[in-house]
Amino acid sequence: MRVPDDSRRRVIGYVEPVLEPQRVVLAPGQDPEEIRRRYNVTYMPSQPGPNGTRVLYFDSGVPARAFERPDRAAPPVASFQTDVCQRVLRGASANPPKVAVFERRAGWFQVALLRDDWKVEPRAWIEATAAWRFHALETEAERTEFAGNVFAPEAPTVRLVASRMVAGALWLQIEMMSHTIYESNEPPRVIAAGWVRAHGPAGAPVVWFYSRD
């Protein structure tokens, strides 16, 4: 039984922010927090400079916005600095961040606004400017691996229909559901059905019950 891919996890590539290396010399007694606030950076290594100074090193981004649709006249739905875009946009953890791209149009990338549950994240559009470097994912294997890093491994919702012992092994008849009752008010749909062995080759259970209590 092959489980259909969740269309919400289908990516075509990712964008990385193009960052500008910065080197700031602090005067003796100057507070580095002043620079941190000015450039809105979190990681800012330093080393001793000449005459009692300290030198700060960091990468800075530029201001950017995400729009409701691929149009500069559309309502903006988020504003952020490109160097900390992972706080606003869905992507894989990396340095620099890798923002998932779901669709590409002339001059625009479709991205997802970060939420606690990726299944309800709204889509938005960022401009394809020099602030971003696009990387296309050419093969299905690349897209699957990247989606696993972005969304975590997929764990579909399963409904148990029946069970049967065959040649000393337990088999389960299951239905794969589109969602749970906690994720939407719409009734769940069966997206795949069939029989699976209850345990894998190493003895690990193939399906299990996850209690929300």
C-alpha positions in Angstrom: 0.0 0.0 0.0 1.5 3.3 -1.0 0.4 6.4 1.0 -0.3 9.5 -1.1 2.0 12.4 -0.4 0.4 15.3 1.5 0.2 18.1 -1.0 1.0 20.6 1.7 4.5 19.1 2.0 5.4 19.4 -1.6 8.3 21.8 -2.2 10.2 22.7 -5.3 13.2 24.2 -3.7 14.4 26.6 -1.1 15.8 30.1 -0.8 18.7 31.3 1.4 19.2 34.9 2.4 22.2 36.6 0.9 23.9 38.1 3.9 26.4 40.9 4.2 29.5 40.2 6.5 29.9 42.9 9.0 33.0 43.9 11.1 32.3 46.5 13.8 35.1 47.9 16.1 33.8 48.8 19.6 35.3 51.7 21.4 36.6 51.0 24.9 33.6 50.7 27.2 31.0 50.7 24.4 28.1 48.2 25.0 27.9 45.5 22.4 24.1 45.4 23.0 23.9 48.7 21.2 25.2 47.0 18.0 23.1 43.9 18.6 19.9 46.1 18.7 21.0 48.3 15.8 21.5 45.3 13.5 18.9 43.0 15.1 21.4 40.1 15.3 21.6 37.2 17.7 25.0 35.5 17.0 27.8 38.1 17.3 31.3 36.6 18.0 34.1 39.0 19.0 37.8 39.2 19.5 40.2 41.8 21.1 41.1 44.7 18.9 43.8 47.3 19.1 44.1 49.8 21.9 41.6 48.1 24.2 38.8 47.8 21.6 36.8 44.8 20.7 35.9 43.7 17.1 32.4 42.2 16.5 31.7 39.9 13.5 28.3 39.0 12.2 26.2 38.7 9.1 23.4 41.2 8.5 20.4 40.9 6.2 17.9 43.5 4.8 14.3 44.3 5.6 11.8 42.2 3.6 8.1 41.6 3.4 5.8 38.7 2.6 2.6 39.5 0.6 -0.8 37.9 0.4 -0.3 37.3 -3.4 2.5 37.9 -5.9 1.9 41.5 -6.3 3.6 44.5 -4.7 0.1 46.2 -4.4 -1.2 43.2 -2.4 -1.5 43.5 1.4 1.7 42.6 3.2 1.2 39.8 5.8 4.6 39.8 7.4 7.7 42.0 7.8 11.1 40.7 8.9 14.9 40.8 8.4 16.2 38.3 6.0 19.0 37.1 8.3 16.3 36.0 10.9 13.7 34.9 8.4 13.4 31.5 10.1 11.5 33.2 12.9 8.7 34.1 10.4 8.9 31.6 7.4 8.8 27.8 7.4 12.2 26.2 6.5 14.9 23.8 7.4 17.3 24.6 10.3 20.6 25.8 8.8 23.0 28.7 8.7 22.0 30.6 6.7 18.3 29.6 6.9 16.8 27.5 4.1 13.2 28.8 3.5 10.9 26.2 1.8 9.6 27.3 -1.6 6.3 25.7 -2.7 5.7 27.5 -6.0 7.7 29.9 -8.2 6.3 32.6 -10.5 8.0 35.3 -12.4 9.8 37.5 -9.8 8.1 35.7 -6.8 8.5 32.7 -4.4 5.6 31.1 -2.5 6.5 30.4 1.1 4.7 29.5 4.3 4.2 31.7 7.4 5.5 29.8 10.4 2.8 28.5 12.9 2.8 25.9 15.6 1.1 23.4 13.3 2.5 23.3 9.8 -0.8 21.9 8.4 -2.6 25.2 9.0 0.2 27.6 7.9 -1.0 30.2 5.4 1.0 30.7 2.2 2.5 34.0 1.2 4.8 35.4 -1.4 8.2 37.0 -1.2 9.9 38.9 -4.1 12.7 37.1 -5.9 15.3 39.9 -5.4 19.0 39.9 -4.9 18.4 39.4 -1.2 17.6 35.7 -1.9 19.5 32.8 -3.5 17.2 30.1 -4.9 18.1 26.4 -5.0 15.9 24.1 -7.0 15.4 20.5 -5.8 15.7 18.4 -9.0 14.7 14.9 -7.9 11.9 13.4 -5.9 14.5 12.0 -3.4 15.8 15.5 -2.8 12.4 16.9 -2.3 11.3 14.2 0.1 14.5 14.5 2.2 14.2 18.3 2.4 10.5 18.1 3.3 11.4 15.7 6.1 13.8 18.3 7.5 11.3 21.1 7.1 8.2 19.3 8.5 9.7 16.4 10.4 9.0 12.8 9.2 5.4 12.3 8.1 3.1 10.3 10.4 -0.3 9.9 8.8 -3.4 9.4 10.8 -4.6 5.8 10.7 -8.0 4.1 11.4 -7.9 0.4 12.4 -10.6 -1.6 10.6 -9.7 -5.2 11.3 -6.8 -7.5 12.3 -5.9 -11.1 11.2 -3.2 -13.6 12.0 -1.5 -15.0 8.9 1.3 -17.6 9.2 2.0 -16.6 12.8 2.2 -12.9 12.0 -0.4 -10.2 12.9 -1.7 -8.2 10.0 -3.8 -5.0 10.3 -6.4 -3.7 7.9 -6.1 0.1 8.1 -7.4 3.3 6.5 -5.2 6.3 6.1 -7.1 9.5 6.9 -6.7 13.0 5.5 -6.7 14.5 9.0 -7.9 14.1 12.6 -10.9 15.6 14.3 -8.5 17.9 16.1 -7.1 19.4 12.9 -10.3 20.4 11.1 -14.1 20.6 11.5 -14.5 18.9 8.1 -15.1 15.1 8.3 -11.8 13.1 7.7 -11.5 11.4 4.3 -10.0 8.0 3.5 -7.0 8.6 1.3 -5.6 5.1 1.2 -6.6 1.6 2.5 -5.1 -1.8 2.8 -3.4 -4.4 4.9 0.0 -4.0 6.7 2.0 -6.2 9.0 1.7 -5.0 12.6 5.4 -5.1 13.2 8.5 -4.3 11.0 11.4 -6.6 10.5 13.1 -5.4 13.7 9.9 -5.9 15.7 8.9 -2.3 16.0 5.2 -1.5 15.7 4.1 -0.1 12.4 1.1 1.8 13.9 0.5 2.9 17.4 -2.1 4.8 19.5 -1.1 8.4 20.5 -3.0 9.6 23.5 -3.7 13.3 23.8 -4.6 13.1 27.5 
